[in-house]
Amino acid sequence: MSAGFTPSPRSYLFVPGNRPERFGKAFDAGADAVVVDLEDAVAPDQKDAARAALSAWRAAGHGHGARLVVRINDDASPWFARDLDMVRTLGACEVMLPKAESAPQLERLAAALPPGTGVIALVESARGVLQAEAVAAAAGVTRLAFGTIDYALDLGLDDDPRGLLYPASRIALASRAAGLPSPVAGVTAGFDDDAALHADFALARASGFGAKLCIHPRQVGVVHAMLAPSAEQLDWAARVAAAAQAGGGGAVQVDGKMVDRPVLLRAHAILARRTA
């Protein structure tokens, strides 16, 4: 991995915006990014208090230099404008927009934020999935995330995970085509159910996702472990890289198979994940 390279987050840990006593614990939990939630986790009569709590916490010098993401309320809500006003005072952070459904919507948000403030577009509706390519290519968007629970509600899906395969694949393809990092998988509601967490994220990984939204600190380590290459993968990748280097650019074989450019790139990608 080259010097100065900052890998994309593997885990995004939510913390309710009206629970400032949990902010520090969330940042100490080992997640790559922390999402202070002003939307679903905060009741309408607590929105003002949540904004004030986050502003005060940041003004006191906390969280600077950390990977802070703020999930604001959607742009059709009565809280959107005040959320934006507060975000502009926070300094460096990213913003997560729920109900992301169009490029103009994302571009208006990006234009209203301080320069350099990235936007994570949370796709969680039929409209959003059908506009995934345009959303991913919109100015200011740094990553897509899939709000699986809201999407399932929008389409009236049951618990059969096959209903998520098409939208997940489309979001992953849109991300890749737009040159974005691999997208972020939705939450697993059972925070103490490791089997469900594994199943959910395995399905997302098979669709091309490379990170996950977490609702409890205990989920973070599981997500990181699932993204880490296995010992067998690392051994194979190291042998491929060594053989290619020894071959000086010529044709080489590893385990009886030819090593061409795509194989070598895959090996380098696995080795890069080792140091992420």
Backbone as CSV, one residue per row, in Angstrom:
resi,resn,N_x,N_y,N_z,CA_x,CA_y,CA_z,C_x,C_y,C_z
1,MET,0.848,-1.199,0.000,0.000,0.000,0.000,0.876,1.238,0.000
2,SER,0.563,2.184,-0.856,1.423,3.350,-1.013,1.313,4.275,0.172
3,ALA,2.398,5.020,0.425,2.401,5.952,1.537,1.353,7.019,1.327
4,GLY,0.647,7.348,2.402,-0.360,8.389,2.336,-1.725,7.901,1.893
5,PHE,-1.820,6.614,1.496,-3.101,6.071,1.059,-3.987,5.809,2.271
6,THR,-5.211,6.296,2.209,-6.166,6.066,3.280,-7.257,5.134,2.763
7,PRO,-7.328,3.914,3.287,-8.339,2.989,2.786,-9.743,3.456,3.135
8,SER,-10.696,3.069,2.316,-12.082,3.399,2.604,-12.538,2.655,3.856
9,PRO,-13.416,3.259,4.643,-13.897,2.576,5.851,-14.549,1.239,5.538
10,ARG,-14.308,0.291,6.429,-14.964,-1.014,6.337,-16.222,-1.052,7.192
11,SER,-16.254,-0.229,8.230,-17.354,-0.253,9.191,-17.780,1.169,9.521
12,TYR,-19.088,1.358,9.609,-19.680,2.642,9.980,-20.594,2.369,11.172
13,LEU,-20.194,2.836,12.345,-20.929,2.549,13.576,-21.880,3.697,13.910
14,PHE,-23.166,3.392,13.999,-24.163,4.397,14.352,-24.153,4.677,15.849
15,VAL,-24.410,5.935,16.187,-24.659,6.344,17.564,-25.761,7.405,17.526
16,PRO,-26.766,7.299,18.392,-27.861,8.280,18.363,-27.364,9.687,18.676
17,GLY,-27.847,10.656,17.920,-27.396,12.030,18.116,-27.829,12.644,19.429
18,ASN,-28.840,12.083,20.069,-29.295,12.623,21.346,-28.703,11.873,22.534
19,ARG,-27.632,11.105,22.280,-26.948,10.394,23.369,-25.470,10.779,23.388
20,PRO,-25.163,12.029,23.722,-23.767,12.483,23.664,-22.836,11.705,24.582
21,GLU,-23.393,11.100,25.638,-22.539,10.300,26.532,-21.984,9.068,25.820
22,ARG,-22.550,8.723,24.661,-22.076,7.566,23.901,-21.135,7.951,22.759
23,PHE,-20.986,9.224,22.478,-20.169,9.626,21.330,-18.733,9.129,21.477
24,GLY,-18.127,9.441,22.605,-16.744,9.039,22.820,-16.561,7.535,22.776
25,LYS,-17.512,6.796,23.368,-17.428,5.333,23.352,-17.503,4.803,21.934
26,ALA,-18.340,5.429,21.110,-18.450,4.988,19.718,-17.129,5.197,18.982
27,PHE,-16.482,6.345,19.204,-15.210,6.612,18.528,-14.092,5.722,19.043
28,ASP,-14.249,5.172,20.237,-13.231,4.281,20.803,-13.510,2.811,20.526
29,ALA,-14.574,2.508,19.772,-15.015,1.121,19.607,-14.295,0.380,18.484
30,GLY,-13.423,1.065,17.759,-12.653,0.399,16.716,-13.245,0.462,15.328
31,ALA,-14.387,1.131,15.168,-14.968,1.280,13.831,-14.128,2.246,13.009
32,ASP,-14.156,2.072,11.706,-13.410,2.967,10.825,-14.063,4.333,10.710
33,ALA,-15.380,4.396,10.899,-16.105,5.663,10.874,-17.268,5.567,11.855
34,VAL,-17.658,6.716,12.393,-18.788,6.786,13.312,-19.855,7.675,12.688
35,VAL,-21.085,7.182,12.677,-22.214,7.921,12.115,-23.074,8.435,13.270
36,VAL,-23.007,9.731,13.510,-23.908,10.336,14.490,-25.249,10.545,13.791
37,ASP,-26.258,9.871,14.307,-27.544,9.798,13.622,-28.509,10.855,14.138
38,LEU,-28.923,11.728,13.240,-29.945,12.721,13.569,-31.312,12.324,13.026
39,GLU,-31.376,11.189,12.324,-32.621,10.804,11.662,-33.399,9.768,12.465
40,ASP,-33.349,8.501,12.065,-34.243,7.489,12.634,-34.066,7.273,14.127
41,ALA,-32.849,7.465,14.625,-32.597,7.185,16.041,-33.090,8.286,16.972
42,VAL,-33.539,9.394,16.414,-33.894,10.558,17.231,-35.359,10.922,16.996
43,ALA,-36.135,10.945,18.066,-37.543,11.314,17.969,-37.685,12.778,17.554
44,PRO,-38.817,13.138,16.921,-38.994,14.523,16.463,-38.779,15.572,17.548
45,ASP,-39.230,15.292,18.761,-39.088,16.302,19.811,-37.677,16.353,20.398
46,GLN,-36.770,15.493,19.880,-35.388,15.481,20.349,-34.399,15.975,19.281
47,LYS,-34.909,16.363,18.129,-34.015,16.764,17.030,-33.157,17.971,17.403
48,ASP,-33.773,18.991,17.987,-33.010,20.188,18.363,-31.933,19.845,19.388
49,ALA,-32.293,19.012,20.357,-31.334,18.626,21.397,-30.174,17.834,20.801
50,ALA,-30.468,16.983,19.820,-29.412,16.190,19.192,-28.428,17.078,18.440
51,ARG,-28.949,18.040,17.684,-28.054,18.959,16.974,-27.184,19.735,17.963
52,ALA,-27.795,20.208,19.028,-27.046,20.976,20.020,-25.980,20.116,20.682
53,ALA,-26.312,18.857,20.950,-25.355,17.957,21.611,-24.140,17.711,20.724
54,LEU,-24.370,17.463,19.442,-23.247,17.212,18.539,-22.403,18.471,18.365
55,SER,-23.033,19.612,18.226,-22.287,20.866,18.094,-21.417,21.122,19.313
56,ALA,-21.990,20.930,20.495,-21.246,21.180,21.730,-20.090,20.203,21.879
57,TRP,-20.326,18.961,21.537,-19.290,17.929,21.661,-18.124,18.237,20.733
58,ARG,-18.430,18.633,19.511,-17.368,18.955,18.562,-16.661,20.251,18.957
59,ALA,-17.418,21.249,19.440,-16.818,22.519,19.848,-15.864,22.335,21.024
60,ALA,-16.113,21.291,21.819,-15.239,21.009,22.958,-13.945,20.313,22.539
61,GLY,-13.777,20.104,21.241,-12.531,19.542,20.739,-12.543,18.054,20.518
62,HIS,-13.704,17.432,20.629,-13.786,15.982,20.467,-14.007,15.598,19.003
63,GLY,-13.472,14.452,18.644,-13.746,13.886,17.328,-13.028,14.534,16.169
64,HIS,-12.205,15.532,16.421,-11.465,16.156,15.322,-10.344,15.217,14.876
65,GLY,-10.227,15.052,13.583,-9.249,14.108,13.053,-9.801,12.705,12.948
66,ALA,-10.971,12.457,13.545,-11.614,11.159,13.434,-12.542,11.156,12.230
67,ARG,-12.978,9.998,11.826,-13.842,9.864,10.659,-15.283,10.015,11.118
68,LEU,-15.766,11.237,11.107,-17.124,11.542,11.540,-18.043,11.636,10.328
69,VAL,-19.171,10.927,10.426,-20.241,11.023,9.440,-21.494,11.457,10.192
70,VAL,-22.246,12.377,9.629,-23.499,12.816,10.234,-24.639,12.406,9.318
71,ARG,-25.520,11.532,9.834,-26.715,11.227,9.043,-27.769,12.276,9.368
72,ILE,-28.008,13.121,8.393,-28.997,14.174,8.551,-30.382,13.638,8.184
73,ASN,-31.396,14.431,8.412,-32.745,14.086,7.975,-32.886,14.372,6.485
74,ASP,-33.799,13.668,5.838,-33.905,13.792,4.389,-34.391,15.182,3.987
75,ASP,-34.196,15.516,2.719,-34.419,16.878,2.260,-35.895,17.265,2.132
76,ALA,-36.797,16.301,2.339,-38.227,16.625,2.362,-38.750,16.815,3.779
77,SER,-37.885,16.645,4.758,-38.308,16.725,6.157,-38.227,18.165,6.665
78,PRO,-38.930,18.477,7.749,-38.870,19.834,8.306,-37.571,20.127,9.053
79,TRP,-36.725,19.111,9.214,-35.483,19.297,9.982,-34.258,19.467,9.088
80,PHE,-34.416,19.310,7.791,-33.287,19.287,6.875,-32.474,20.580,6.914
81,ALA,-33.131,21.720,6.821,-32.413,22.993,6.759,-31.607,23.246,8.022
82,ARG,-32.200,22.932,9.173,-31.475,23.148,10.432,-30.321,22.160,10.589
83,ASP,-30.494,20.957,10.072,-29.380,20.004,10.075,-28.209,20.557,9.263
84,LEU,-28.503,21.111,8.091,-27.441,21.673,7.257,-26.733,22.825,7.958
85,ASP,-27.507,23.690,8.586,-26.900,24.818,9.309,-25.924,24.320,10.366
86,MET,-26.300,23.285,11.073,-25.435,22.742,12.116,-24.200,22.082,11.520
87,VAL,-24.361,21.294,10.454,-23.231,20.599,9.839,-22.163,21.588,9.386
88,ARG,-22.579,22.755,8.898,-21.615,23.746,8.416,-20.699,24.249,9.527
89,THR,-21.062,24.065,10.778,-20.243,24.539,11.900,-19.293,23.481,12.444
90,LEU,-19.384,22.246,11.947,-18.685,21.130,12.587,-17.234,20.981,12.179
91,GLY,-16.856,21.551,11.060,-15.530,21.256,10.537,-15.585,19.999,9.692
92,ALA,-14.426,19.365,9.500,-14.322,18.235,8.580,-15.217,17.076,9.003
93,CYS,-16.037,16.636,8.089,-16.895,15.472,8.318,-17.480,15.064,6.979
94,GLU,-18.208,13.952,6.983,-19.011,13.559,5.839,-20.473,13.616,6.251
95,VAL,-21.344,13.680,5.251,-22.779,13.722,5.493,-23.419,12.528,4.813
96,MET,-24.302,11.858,5.532,-25.077,10.773,4.944,-26.500,11.263,4.721
97,LEU,-26.947,11.176,3.468,-28.291,11.627,3.133,-29.209,10.427,2.961
98,PRO,-30.233,10.286,3.802,-31.201,9.210,3.597,-32.124,9.514,2.431
99,LYS,-32.756,8.456,1.932,-33.737,8.584,0.838,-33.130,9.271,-0.388
100,ALA,-31.894,8.902,-0.702,-31.233,9.440,-1.891,-31.883,8.844,-3.131
101,GLU,-32.380,9.722,-4.030,-33.158,9.231,-5.156,-32.864,9.917,-6.487
102,SER,-32.046,10.975,-6.504,-31.775,11.635,-7.780,-30.477,12.399,-7.723
103,ALA,-29.877,12.604,-8.890,-28.650,13.381,-8.971,-28.863,14.839,-8.571
104,PRO,-29.908,15.522,-9.057,-30.101,16.917,-8.638,-30.239,17.075,-7.131
105,GLN,-30.902,16.145,-6.494,-31.050,16.170,-5.031,-29.676,16.149,-4.353
106,LEU,-28.796,15.249,-4.799,-27.460,15.138,-4.210,-26.608,16.343,-4.542
107,GLU,-26.743,16.862,-5.752,-25.930,18.011,-6.156,-26.335,19.272,-5.400
108,ARG,-27.633,19.427,-5.125,-28.065,20.574,-4.311,-27.488,20.479,-2.907
109,LEU,-27.474,19.271,-2.356,-26.903,19.093,-1.019,-25.413,19.415,-1.028
110,ALA,-24.681,18.866,-1.989,-23.234,19.104,-2.050,-22.919,20.586,-2.174
111,ALA,-23.732,21.306,-2.959,-23.499,22.738,-3.148,-23.761,23.528,-1.882
112,ALA,-24.602,23.002,-0.988,-24.942,23.702,0.249,-23.970,23.408,1.389
113,LEU,-23.062,22.469,1.172,-22.109,22.068,2.209,-20.767,22.759,1.998
114,PRO,-19.945,22.830,3.050,-18.603,23.393,2.876,-17.817,22.608,1.832
115,PRO,-16.952,23.269,1.068,-16.160,22.573,0.044,-15.409,21.388,0.640
116,GLY,-15.421,20.286,-0.083,-14.703,19.107,0.366,-15.483,18.195,1.276
117,THR,-16.715,18.563,1.617,-17.540,17.704,2.470,-18.160,16.609,1.612
118,GLY,-17.760,15.369,1.846,-18.281,14.263,1.062,-19.694,13.898,1.469
119,VAL,-20.417,13.313,0.532,-21.790,12.883,0.776,-21.911,11.390,0.526
120,ILE,-22.382,10.669,1.520,-22.718,9.252,1.370,-24.207,9.181,1.068
121,ALA,-24.537,8.672,-0.107,-25.933,8.598,-0.537,-26.529,7.280,-0.073
122,LEU,-27.518,7.364,0.802,-28.173,6.171,1.337,-29.373,5.841,0.452
123,VAL,-29.223,4.805,-0.346,-30.267,4.377,-1.277,-31.170,3.391,-0.550
124,GLU,-32.456,3.716,-0.445,-33.337,2.862,0.352,-34.773,2.833,-0.165
125,SER,-34.922,3.009,-1.480,-36.250,2.975,-2.074,-36.149,2.473,-3.503
126,ALA,-37.307,2.113,-4.078,-37.321,1.706,-5.478,-36.813,2.820,-6.375
127,ARG,-37.250,4.057,-6.114,-36.774,5.190,-6.916,-35.253,5.322,-6.830
128,GLY,-34.724,5.162,-5.631,-33.287,5.288,-5.458,-32.512,4.226,-6.205
129,VAL,-32.985,2.985,-6.164,-32.294,1.911,-6.884,-32.332,2.161,-8.387
130,LEU,-33.475,2.581,-8.898,-33.581,2.827,-10.335,-32.772,4.040,-10.785
131,GLN,-32.374,4.892,-9.850,-31.540,6.054,-10.164,-30.111,5.888,-9.626
132,ALA,-29.732,4.664,-9.294,-28.441,4.441,-8.636,-27.268,4.939,-9.466
133,GLU,-27.319,4.749,-10.775,-26.213,5.179,-11.628,-26.060,6.698,-11.592
134,ALA,-27.171,7.410,-11.682,-27.111,8.869,-11.652,-26.705,9.377,-10.281
135,VAL,-27.207,8.743,-9.237,-26.852,9.139,-7.875,-25.360,8.952,-7.634
136,ALA,-24.819,7.817,-8.066,-23.394,7.535,-7.858,-22.504,8.531,-8.595
137,ALA,-22.969,9.009,-9.736,-22.164,9.933,-10.549,-22.368,11.393,-10.168
138,ALA,-23.269,11.677,-9.230,-23.564,13.062,-8.863,-22.365,13.724,-8.182
139,ALA,-22.187,15.002,-8.432,-21.089,15.752,-7.820,-21.204,15.703,-6.307
140,GLY,-20.082,15.458,-5.642,-20.037,15.450,-4.189,-20.254,14.100,-3.542
141,VAL,-20.794,13.135,-4.278,-21.052,11.806,-3.707,-19.743,11.029,-3.620
142,THR,-19.441,10.539,-2.432,-18.209,9.803,-2.202,-18.422,8.301,-2.048
143,ARG,-19.680,7.902,-1.749,-19.955,6.478,-1.581,-21.470,6.264,-1.562
144,LEU,-21.897,5.077,-1.951,-23.287,4.686,-1.817,-23.429,3.715,-0.652
145,ALA,-24.573,3.774,0.011,-24.935,2.807,1.045,-26.340,2.312,0.741
146,PHE,-26.635,1.099,1.175,-27.919,0.466,0.872,-28.737,0.353,2.156
147,GLY,-29.832,1.081,2.218,-30.729,1.003,3.372,-31.706,-0.148,3.185
148,THR,-31.289,-1.333,3.550,-32.044,-2.545,3.229,-33.393,-2.610,3.944
149,ILE,-33.462,-2.143,5.170,-34.714,-2.247,5.921,-35.783,-1.362,5.288
150,ASP,-35.438,-0.117,4.983,-36.404,0.780,4.358,-36.754,0.330,2.941
151,TYR,-35.767,-0.218,2.230,-36.045,-0.720,0.890,-37.053,-1.870,0.943
152,ALA,-36.836,-2.801,1.871,-37.771,-3.920,2.003,-39.172,-3.430,2.356
153,LEU,-39.247,-2.402,3.191,-40.543,-1.831,3.538,-41.188,-1.183,2.326
154,ASP,-40.389,-0.474,1.525,-40.920,0.203,0.349,-41.532,-0.784,-0.637
155,LEU,-40.899,-1.949,-0.785,-41.378,-2.934,-1.752,-42.282,-4.000,-1.136
156,GLY,-42.482,-3.937,0.172,-43.314,-4.944,0.825,-42.687,-6.326,0.836
157,LEU,-41.360,-6.388,0.967,-40.659,-7.664,0.970,-40.777,-8.354,2.319
158,ASP,-40.645,-9.681,2.296,-40.583,-10.425,3.544,-39.116,-10.627,3.913
159,ASP,-38.813,-11.661,4.672,-37.443,-11.860,5.145,-36.576,-12.660,4.174
160,ASP,-37.074,-12.972,2.990,-36.294,-13.728,2.018,-35.194,-12.827,1.449
161,PRO,-33.925,-13.150,1.690,-32.835,-12.267,1.245,-32.701,-12.176,-0.263
162,ARG,-33.333,-13.071,-1.000,-33.218,-13.007,-2.459,-33.802,-11.703,-3.009
163,GLY,-34.719,-11.091,-2.263,-35.295,-9.833,-2.709,-34.307,-8.680,-2.720
164,LEU,-33.165,-8.863,-2.072,-32.160,-7.805,-2.011,-31.057,-7.970,-3.055
165,LEU,-31.046,-9.092,-3.745,-29.935,-9.376,-4.649,-29.885,-8.401,-5.827
166,TYR,-31.014,-8.166,-6.475,-30.988,-7.258,-7.623,-30.600,-5.836,-7.220
167,PRO,-31.267,-5.220,-6.221,-30.869,-3.854,-5.876,-29.434,-3.767,-5.388
168,ALA,-28.976,-4.767,-4.627,-27.592,-4.744,-4.152,-26.623,-4.777,-5.324
169,SER,-26.896,-5.636,-6.295,-26.014,-5.729,-7.458,-26.022,-4.429,-8.258
170,ARG,-27.180,-3.825,-8.396,-27.261,-2.582,-9.158,-26.500,-1.459,-8.450
171,ILE,-26.605,-1.393,-7.135,-25.874,-0.378,-6.376,-24.368,-0.602,-6.492
172,ALA,-23.948,-1.867,-6.434,-22.520,-2.163,-6.559,-22.010,-1.826,-7.953
173,LEU,-22.788,-2.156,-8.982,-22.383,-1.833,-10.346,-22.311,-0.323,-10.564
174,ALA,-23.298,0.396,-10.029,-23.295,1.852,-10.165,-22.081,2.461,-9.484
175,SER,-21.722,1.937,-8.325,-20.550,2.437,-7.609,-19.285,2.226,-8.427
176,ARG,-19.141,1.028,-8.951,-17.946,0.719,-9.723,-17.853,1.578,-10.976
177,ALA,-18.982,1.731,-11.680,-18.986,2.505,-12.912,-18.657,3.969,-12.671
178,ALA,-19.017,4.477,-11.480,-18.751,5.876,-11.148,-17.382,6.073,-10.508
179,GLY,-16.641,4.996,-10.323,-15.320,5.104,-9.718,-15.345,5.317,-8.221
180,LEU,-16.447,4.939,-7.575,-16.554,5.075,-6.125,-16.041,3.814,-5.433
181,PRO,-15.724,3.909,-4.137,-15.411,2.689,-3.386,-16.609,1.742,-3.391
182,SER,-16.366,0.469,-3.118,-17.463,-0.483,-3.053,-18.471,-0.014,-2.000
183,PRO,-19.763,-0.251,-2.227,-20.784,0.350,-1.366,-20.867,-0.276,0.016
184,VAL,-21.701,0.355,0.833,-21.831,-0.005,2.251,-23.136,-0.769,2.455
185,ALA,-23.050,-1.946,3.032,-24.231,-2.775,3.267,-25.058,-2.224,4.429
186,GLY,-26.341,-2.553,4.403,-27.257,-2.074,5.433,-27.051,-2.752,6.777
187,VAL,-27.817,-2.309,7.757,-27.652,-2.799,9.122,-28.220,-4.197,9.281
188,THR,-27.694,-4.906,10.273,-28.291,-6.143,10.771,-28.897,-5.814,12.120
189,ALA,-30.220,-5.905,12.208,-30.927,-5.402,13.387,-30.620,-6.195,14.649
190,GLY,-30.382,-7.492,14.516,-30.064,-8.297,15.702,-28.612,-8.139,16.071
191,PHE,-28.312,-7.183,16.926,-26.900,-6.863,17.198,-26.176,-7.965,17.951
192,ASP,-26.912,-8.909,18.580,-26.261,-10.015,19.285,-26.408,-11.325,18.530
193,ASP,-26.771,-11.246,17.240,-26.976,-12.437,16.416,-25.872,-12.524,15.374
194,ASP,-24.776,-13.189,15.742,-23.637,-13.272,14.831,-23.965,-14.051,13.567
195,ALA,-24.829,-15.061,13.681,-25.186,-15.841,12.499,-25.906,-14.965,11.470
196,ALA,-26.823,-14.125,11.944,-27.535,-13.222,11.032,-26.581,-12.205,10.430
197,LEU,-25.659,-11.696,11.247,-24.679,-10.730,10.751,-23.817,-11.352,9.657
198,HIS,-23.343,-12.567,9.898,-22.541,-13.252,8.889,-23.337,-13.475,7.603
199,ALA,-24.575,-13.929,7.748,-25.390,-14.208,6.564,-25.674,-12.933,5.781
200,ASP,-26.041,-11.875,6.480,-26.336,-10.607,5.819,-25.123,-10.082,5.056
201,PHE,-23.984,-10.066,5.728,-22.813,-9.463,5.094,-22.228,-10.368,4.016
202,ALA,-22.363,-11.692,4.179,-21.893,-12.599,3.135,-22.671,-12.363,1.842
203,LEU,-23.988,-12.149,1.957,-24.797,-11.857,0.774,-24.366,-10.538,0.135
204,ALA,-24.116,-9.541,0.967,-23.670,-8.252,0.451,-22.294,-8.369,-0.200
205,ARG,-21.395,-9.100,0.420,-20.061,-9.281,-0.152,-20.153,-9.964,-1.513
206,ALA,-21.044,-10.951,-1.629,-21.205,-11.653,-2.895,-21.736,-10.734,-3.986
207,SER,-22.381,-9.646,-3.583,-22.923,-8.680,-4.543,-21.944,-7.562,-4.865
208,GLY,-20.820,-7.497,-4.144,-19.810,-6.492,-4.443,-19.669,-5.388,-3.414
209,PHE,-20.203,-5.587,-2.208,-20.097,-4.586,-1.153,-18.807,-4.785,-0.361
210,GLY,-18.283,-3.667,0.172,-17.011,-3.746,0.877,-17.010,-3.092,2.239
211,ALA,-18.194,-2.819,2.783,-18.290,-2.198,4.106,-19.703,-2.441,4.622
212,LYS,-19.905,-2.118,5.912,-21.219,-2.377,6.498,-21.553,-1.334,7.550
213,LEU,-22.844,-0.989,7.592,-23.374,-0.162,8.674,-23.574,-1.039,9.896
214,CYS,-23.110,-0.569,11.051,-23.215,-1.325,12.292,-24.027,-0.533,13.312
215,ILE,-24.820,-1.246,14.110,-25.625,-0.574,15.127,-25.142,-0.865,16.534
216,HIS,-24.088,-1.684,16.665,-23.540,-1.999,17.989,-22.045,-2.250,17.844
217,PRO,-21.250,-1.832,18.834,-19.799,-2.029,18.728,-19.383,-3.478,18.524
218,ARG,-20.149,-4.434,19.048,-19.727,-5.836,18.919,-19.801,-6.319,17.475
219,GLN,-20.514,-5.605,16.611,-20.584,-6.004,15.212,-19.337,-5.604,14.425
220,VAL,-18.616,-4.626,14.935,-17.486,-4.068,14.183,-16.410,-5.108,13.930
221,GLY,-16.009,-5.825,14.975,-14.952,-6.820,14.823,-15.328,-7.935,13.875
222,VAL,-16.588,-8.337,13.898,-17.051,-9.389,12.995,-16.942,-8.923,11.547
223,VAL,-17.360,-7.694,11.289,-17.281,-7.144,9.929,-15.829,-7.079,9.465
224,HIS,-14.947,-6.585,10.306,-13.542,-6.489,9.922,-12.948,-7.867,9.640
225,ALA,-13.318,-8.842,10.469,-12.792,-10.195,10.271,-13.289,-10.787,8.959
226,MET,-14.543,-10.509,8.602,-15.085,-11.053,7.355,-14.442,-10.417,6.130
227,LEU,-13.959,-9.201,6.264,-13.313,-8.515,5.152,-11.824,-8.833,5.044
228,ALA,-11.255,-9.391,6.091,-9.822,-9.700,6.071,-9.578,-10.942,5.218
229,PRO,-8.523,-10.960,4.428,-8.225,-12.153,3.628,-7.806,-13.310,4.523
230,SER,-8.125,-14.512,4.095,-7.748,-15.703,4.859,-6.259,-15.976,4.688
231,ALA,-5.730,-16.851,5.546,-4.322,-17.224,5.439,-4.037,-17.872,4.081
232,GLU,-4.991,-18.668,3.593,-4.811,-19.328,2.295,-4.785,-18.297,1.163
233,GLN,-5.659,-17.301,1.234,-5.676,-16.264,0.211,-4.375,-15.463,0.225
234,LEU,-3.892,-15.131,1.427,-2.651,-14.369,1.525,-1.467,-15.173,0.982
235,ASP,-1.439,-16.452,1.294,-0.350,-17.298,0.801,-0.366,-17.350,-0.724
236,TRP,-1.555,-17.551,-1.304,-1.670,-17.590,-2.763,-1.254,-16.264,-3.375
237,ALA,-1.738,-15.156,-2.819,-1.443,-13.840,-3.378,0.045,-13.534,-3.303
238,ALA,0.675,-13.899,-2.204,2.118,-13.652,-2.061,2.907,-14.456,-3.080
239,ARG,2.488,-15.701,-3.324,3.203,-16.528,-4.303,2.992,-16.016,-5.723
240,VAL,1.796,-15.528,-6.009,1.540,-14.968,-7.331,2.393,-13.721,-7.559
241,ALA,2.409,-12.827,-6.550,3.190,-11.599,-6.681,4.673,-11.895,-6.836
242,ALA,5.169,-12.861,-6.045,6.585,-13.210,-6.131,6.924,-13.829,-7.488
243,ALA,6.060,-14.701,-7.980,6.312,-15.337,-9.268,6.295,-14.315,-10.398
244,ALA,5.361,-13.382,-10.341,5.285,-12.357,-11.379,6.523,-11.482,-11.362
245,GLN,7.006,-11.144,-10.160,8.207,-10.308,-10.061,9.424,-11.059,-10.582
246,ALA,9.516,-12.335,-10.220,10.653,-13.127,-10.681,10.614,-13.333,-12.191
247,GLY,9.404,-13.354,-12.743,9.274,-13.561,-14.178,9.579,-12.331,-14.999
248,GLY,9.733,-11.191,-14.339,10.106,-9.975,-15.040,9.105,-9.531,-16.083
249,GLY,7.853,-9.821,-15.853,6.828,-9.408,-16.802,6.461,-10.479,-17.811
250,GLY,7.208,-11.594,-17.809,6.893,-12.686,-18.721,5.827,-13.606,-18.161
251,ALA,5.426,-14.582,-18.950,4.400,-15.527,-18.531,4.933,-16.429,-17.417
252,VAL,4.161,-16.591,-16.364,4.528,-17.468,-15.252,3.312,-18.301,-14.879
253,GLN,3.569,-19.357,-14.105,2.506,-20.215,-13.625,2.574,-20.319,-12.110
254,VAL,1.421,-20.396,-11.474,1.318,-20.651,-10.042,0.216,-21.687,-9.849
255,ASP,0.558,-22.758,-9.158,-0.393,-23.849,-8.919,-0.943,-24.410,-10.224
256,GLY,-0.099,-24.435,-11.247,-0.496,-25.004,-12.519,-1.384,-24.121,-13.364
257,LYS,-1.531,-22.849,-12.990,-2.388,-21.927,-13.736,-1.581,-20.718,-14.181
258,MET,-1.901,-20.221,-15.356,-1.200,-19.055,-15.874,-1.577,-17.813,-15.066
259,VAL,-0.580,-16.973,-14.841,-0.789,-15.705,-14.148,-0.797,-14.598,-15.195
260,ASP,-1.998,-14.071,-15.482,-2.093,-12.931,-16.382,-2.395,-11.676,-15.561
261,ARG,-2.609,-10.564,-16.229,-2.759,-9.293,-15.521,-3.935,-9.293,-14.538
262,PRO,-5.122,-9.772,-14.905,-6.217,-9.775,-13.927,-5.907,-10.600,-12.681
263,VAL,-5.221,-11.722,-12.872,-4.861,-12.551,-11.715,-3.882,-11.809,-10.821
264,LEU,-2.913,-11.137,-11.423,-1.936,-10.387,-10.636,-2.603,-9.231,-9.890
265,LEU,-3.521,-8.540,-10.565,-4.229,-7.442,-9.896,-5.045,-7.953,-8.715
266,ARG,-5.660,-9.114,-8.868,-6.426,-9.693,-7.753,-5.492,-10.025,-6.594
267,ALA,-4.313,-10.550,-6.891,-3.356,-10.860,-5.833,-2.922,-9.607,-5.096
268,HIS,-2.641,-8.552,-5.835,-2.257,-7.287,-5.188,-3.394,-6.741,-4.339
269,ALA,-4.640,-6.877,-4.806,-5.781,-6.403,-4.032,-5.914,-7.159,-2.718
270,ILE,-5.675,-8.462,-2.738,-5.738,-9.255,-1.514,-4.642,-8.824,-0.547
271,LEU,-3.437,-8.606,-1.049,-2.337,-8.178,-0.191,-2.609,-6.789,0.397
272,ALA,-3.273,-5.911,-0.370,-3.603,-4.590,0.139,-4.615,-4.683,1.285
273,ARG,-5.545,-5.618,1.212,-6.529,-5.794,2.281,-5.875,-6.246,3.569
274,ARG,-4.736,-6.916,3.463,-4.016,-7.353,4.653,-3.588,-6.167,5.508
275,THR,-3.261,-5.034,4.887,-2.743,-3.876,5.611,-3.797,-2.804,5.816
276,ALA,-5.044,-3.085,5.421,-6.102,-2.076,5.572,-6.442,-1.852,7.030
